[in-house]
């Protein structure tokens, strides 16, 4: 299969400083739909032999130059070969039209990352893990349910994108009537897009920030719209997804069979995150009637908001020591 030709940025354009403890390079790989994905590979300097490897993606609407890259580089400092990749239709990755999302294709993106890592000469294919942040935390759990090659999965400050699209924030729109109204509006948007020949963007994180903005909107603004996390290719920092880009999520619960995951999983969430209910419920559903519950854990970070687990926040709360210990235990 011939990969798409991508234009990749040569200079360091991340939202975090470059580490002198790892080697960095750009790589590409393709998924089963023929879409070529762009990734940053981080390798521990002077590493010998075949290494454990971790694929990282997220948050939903972010790019690899933001917090997925920070996670990947930090894990590489701790001995893991890691990649942070842009999902299909996003960032430096291929796929047309742009700014679309799909429960199927985005799960496939993670599996394609495992394909790629499995054939690297310096990777042990029996020691591969994944890490998903925000909406990609849910995707990571869905991938772990499907992909038996994955030995360890971390979902950080996760969203279940199917649940939030179907039910609204905090399940405030969980009714047939509300879903019907949403579908009517989205289908009307499809006609407008078809006539215009262009997909209308939904807008990223609101800016300027209204004084009466909800807490979680302020939390997002503090990351995506400031020097802390702004990036010119990030959807959330700029124009956002296409308005119809996430339409299919309404019909497709991605965590239906999570209680059949046999491999190790850590869900970590801040107890002050507006999204905490996603992590708690996902954990409870994953271990319910699961005979392989002993290698599952919910790690609660006291005082942490949703975006504190993007980059650590002011108090640098991402528990990298615990992540390292978890991956070392299950990627041995």
C-alpha positions in Angstrom: 0.0 0.0 0.0 1.4 3.4 -1.0 1.2 6.0 1.7 -0.1 9.5 1.0 2.5 12.2 0.7 2.3 14.4 3.8 3.8 17.8 4.4 5.5 17.5 7.8 6.9 20.4 9.8 10.7 20.1 10.3 11.2 22.6 13.2 10.2 21.9 16.8 6.8 23.5 17.1 5.5 21.8 20.3 3.8 23.5 23.3 6.4 21.9 25.5 10.3 22.1 25.6 12.4 19.5 23.7 14.1 17.0 26.0 17.8 16.2 25.7 17.2 12.7 27.0 15.4 11.4 24.0 15.9 11.2 20.2 13.0 12.6 18.2 11.9 12.2 14.6 8.8 12.4 12.4 7.3 9.1 11.1 4.3 8.1 9.1 2.1 5.0 8.9 -1.2 4.0 7.3 -4.5 2.6 8.7 -6.6 0.0 7.0 -8.6 2.7 5.2 -5.5 3.8 3.4 -5.2 7.1 5.4 -1.6 8.0 6.2 -1.0 9.2 9.8 1.7 11.5 11.0 3.5 10.9 14.3 6.4 12.1 16.4 8.5 9.2 17.6 10.5 9.6 20.8 13.2 7.1 21.6 15.3 7.0 24.8 18.9 8.0 24.0 21.5 5.2 23.9 18.7 2.6 24.1 19.8 -1.0 23.3 17.7 -4.0 22.2 14.0 -4.2 21.7 12.0 -1.7 23.8 8.5 -1.6 25.2 6.4 0.9 23.1 3.5 3.1 23.7 1.2 4.9 21.2 -0.4 8.2 22.5 -3.2 10.3 21.1 -5.6 13.0 22.2 -7.2 15.1 23.4 -10.3 15.2 21.1 -9.6 18.2 18.9 -5.9 18.5 19.8 -2.8 17.7 17.9 0.4 15.8 18.7 2.3 19.0 19.3 0.2 19.5 22.5 -0.2 17.2 25.4 0.0 13.8 23.6 3.5 14.8 22.7 4.3 15.8 26.2 3.1 12.4 27.5 5.0 10.5 24.8 8.3 12.4 25.3 8.1 12.0 29.1 7.5 8.3 28.7 10.4 8.0 26.4 12.6 9.7 29.1 11.5 6.8 31.3 12.6 4.1 28.9 9.7 3.5 26.5 9.8 4.1 22.7 6.7 6.2 22.1 4.8 7.9 19.4 2.3 10.7 19.6 0.1 10.7 16.4 -2.5 12.9 14.8 -5.7 11.1 14.0 -7.2 10.8 10.6 -8.4 14.1 9.0 -6.6 16.1 11.6 -3.3 17.9 12.1 -0.5 16.7 9.9 -2.2 13.4 9.1 -4.0 12.6 5.9 -7.6 12.1 5.1 -10.1 14.2 3.3 -12.4 16.0 4.2 -10.7 17.6 7.1 -11.9 17.8 10.7 -14.1 14.8 10.6 -14.3 12.1 13.4 -15.5 8.5 13.4 -15.8 6.0 16.2 -14.6 3.3 13.8 -11.9 5.1 11.9 -10.5 6.7 15.0 -10.4 3.4 16.8 -8.6 2.0 13.7 -6.1 4.8 14.0 -4.9 3.4 17.4 -4.8 -0.1 15.9 -2.8 1.1 13.0 -0.3 2.7 15.5 0.0 -0.8 17.0 0.6 -2.2 13.5 3.4 0.3 13.0 5.1 -0.2 16.4 4.9 -4.0 16.0 7.2 -4.0 13.0 9.9 -1.6 14.3 13.3 -3.3 14.7 13.8 -1.7 18.1 10.4 -2.6 19.5 9.3 -5.8 21.3 5.9 -6.5 19.7 4.8 -8.4 22.8 5.2 -5.2 24.9 3.0 -2.6 23.3 0.7 -0.2 25.2 -1.5 2.7 24.3 -2.5 5.9 26.1 -5.5 8.1 25.2 -6.3 11.5 26.6 -9.8 13.1 26.9 -12.0 11.8 24.0 -9.1 9.5 23.0 -9.3 7.9 26.4 -12.6 6.5 25.4 -11.1 5.5 22.0 -8.2 3.8 23.8 -10.7 1.7 25.9 -12.6 0.8 22.7 -9.3 -0.2 21.1 -8.2 -2.3 24.0 -11.5 -4.2 23.8 -10.8 -5.1 20.2 -7.0 -5.4 19.9 -5.5 -8.3 21.8 -2.0 -7.2 20.9 -2.3 -4.4 23.4 -0.9 -5.3 26.8 -1.6 -2.1 28.8 -3.9 0.9 28.3 -4.2 4.2 30.1 -7.2 6.5 29.7 -6.4 10.0 31.1 -9.1 12.5 31.9 -11.3 10.5 29.5 -14.5 11.4 27.7 -16.9 8.9 26.2 -17.6 10.8 23.0 -20.6 8.6 22.1 -22.2 9.4 25.4 -21.7 13.1 25.4 -22.9 13.4 21.8 -26.0 11.4 22.5 -26.8 12.7 25.9 -25.2 16.1 26.2 -22.9 17.3 29.0 -23.8 15.7 32.3 -26.5 13.6 30.5 -28.7 16.8 30.5 -30.1 15.9 27.1 -30.7 12.2 27.6 -34.1 11.9 26.0 -35.5 10.8 22.7 -36.9 14.3 22.1 -33.6 16.0 22.7 -31.7 13.5 20.5 -34.4 14.0 17.8 -34.0 17.8 17.9 -30.2 17.4 17.6 -30.5 15.0 14.6 -33.0 17.4 12.8 -30.5 20.2 13.2 -27.6 18.1 12.0 -29.4 16.8 9.0 -30.4 20.3 8.0 -26.7 21.2 8.3 -25.9 18.4 5.9 -28.1 19.9 3.2 -26.5 23.4 3.7 -23.0 21.8 3.5 -24.0 19.8 0.4 -25.3 22.9 -1.4 -22.3 25.1 -0.5 -19.8 22.4 -1.2 -18.0 23.1 2.0 -18.3 21.8 5.6 -19.1 24.6 8.1 -17.0 24.6 11.2 -18.5 24.5 14.6 -16.0 26.8 16.3 -13.3 25.8 18.8 -13.1 26.9 22.4 -15.0 30.2 22.8 -12.9 33.3 22.8 -13.2 35.9 24.3 -14.4 34.1 27.3 -17.8 35.3 28.6 -17.9 36.2 32.3 -20.7 33.7 32.9 -19.0 30.8 31.1 -19.4 27.4 32.8 -16.4 26.2 34.8 -15.4 23.6 32.2 -15.4 26.2 29.4 -13.1 28.3 31.5 -10.9 25.2 32.0 -10.7 24.6 28.3 -10.0 28.3 27.5 -7.1 28.3 30.1 -5.4 25.6 28.0 -6.3 26.0 24.4 -6.5 29.8 24.1 -3.3 30.7 26.0 0.4 30.2 25.7 -0.1 27.1 27.9 -1.6 25.0 25.1 -2.5 27.0 22.0 -1.3 25.5 18.7 -2.2 26.8 15.1 -3.2 23.2 13.9 -5.3 22.4 16.9 -9.0 22.3 16.2 -10.0 23.3 19.7 -7.6 26.3 19.6 -9.1 27.5 16.4 -12.2 26.7 14.2 -13.2 23.4 15.7 -14.7 20.3 14.1 -17.1 20.4 11.2 -20.6 20.8 12.6 -21.6 17.4 11.3 -18.1 15.9 12.0 -19.2 13.9 15.0 -22.7 13.0 13.9 -22.3 9.2 13.9 -21.2 9.2 17.6 -24.9 9.7 18.6 -25.7 6.1 17.5 -22.6 4.2 18.4 -21.7 3.4 22.1 -18.0 2.6 22.0 -17.7 1.0 25.5 -20.4 -1.6 25.1 -17.9 -4.6 25.5 -15.4 -2.9 27.7 -16.1 -5.5 30.4 -14.5 -8.1 28.1 -11.0 -6.4 28.2 -8.5 -8.9 29.5 -5.4 -6.7 29.4 -4.4 -4.2 32.0 -6.1 -0.8 32.1 -5.7 2.3 34.2 -8.3 5.0 34.1 -6.9 8.2 35.7 -9.0 11.3 36.4 -9.0 14.4 38.5 -11.8 14.6 41.0 -12.4 18.3 40.1 -12.8 17.5 36.4 -16.2 18.2 35.0 -15.6 14.9 33.1 -15.0 12.8 36.2 -18.3 11.0 35.7 -17.1 9.5 32.4 -14.0 8.0 34.1 -15.9 6.6 37.1 -18.7 5.1 35.1 -16.3 3.7 32.5 -14.3 2.0 35.2 -17.4 0.5 36.9 -18.7 -0.8 33.6 -15.3 -2.2 32.7 -15.0 -4.3 35.9 -18.6 -5.4 36.2 -18.8 -9.2 35.7 -15.3 -9.1 34.2 -13.2 -12.1 35.3 -10.1 -10.1 34.4 -10.8 -7.2 36.8 -7.6 -7.7 38.9 -5.5 -5.8 36.4 -7.9 -2.8 36.2 -7.6 0.3 38.3 -9.1 3.8 38.7 -6.5 6.4 39.8 -8.1 9.5 41.2 -6.0 12.7 41.2 -7.2 14.9 44.1 -7.8 18.5 43.2 -7.1 18.1 39.5 -9.4 19.6 36.8 -9.9 18.1 33.4 -7.1 20.1 31.7 -4.7 19.6 34.6 -4.1 16.1 33.2 -3.3 17.6 29.8 -0.1 19.2 30.8 0.0 18.9 34.6 -1.4 22.3 35.4 0.3 24.7 37.8 1.0 21.9 40.3 2.3 19.4 37.7 -0.2 16.7 38.8 0.3 14.1 36.0 1.4 11.1 37.9 4.2 10.0 35.6 5.9 7.8 38.3 2.7 5.8 38.5 2.3 5.6 34.8 5.9 4.4 34.5 5.2 1.8 37.2 2.0 0.6 35.5 3.6 0.2 32.1 6.6 -1.5 33.6 4.4 -4.0 35.4 2.3 -4.9 32.4 4.8 -4.4 29.5 7.5 -6.7 31.0 
